[in-house]
Amino acid sequence: MTTLYVLDVPENTPLATVAARDPAVTVGRIGPYFAITADGSIVIDRRATGCRHAVWYSAVGGVARGGRIVQHDKDALRVEPS
């Protein structure tokens, strides 16, 4: 299981919205965070979110054990099972 945590603030809501479009991904909440989970990879396209670079690069709150960020650039955020 791969889990990405993103702080639940208005600026980060588009990340959760775009992630939820993938039928293999579930978006829930744990405390003040969106918990974005999948059995496999989580891929979020930056352009689809409409996030500016400053928000994009500061959005990650954490990754649960068993996952790792393999891409976080101007194009996408990709978290894969480790």
Secondary structure, DSSP 8 states (H G I E B T S, - for coil): -EEEEEE-SGGGHHHHHHHHTSTTEEEEEETTEEEEEESS-EEEEHHHHT--HHHHHH-EEEE-TTEEEEEESSSEEEEEE-
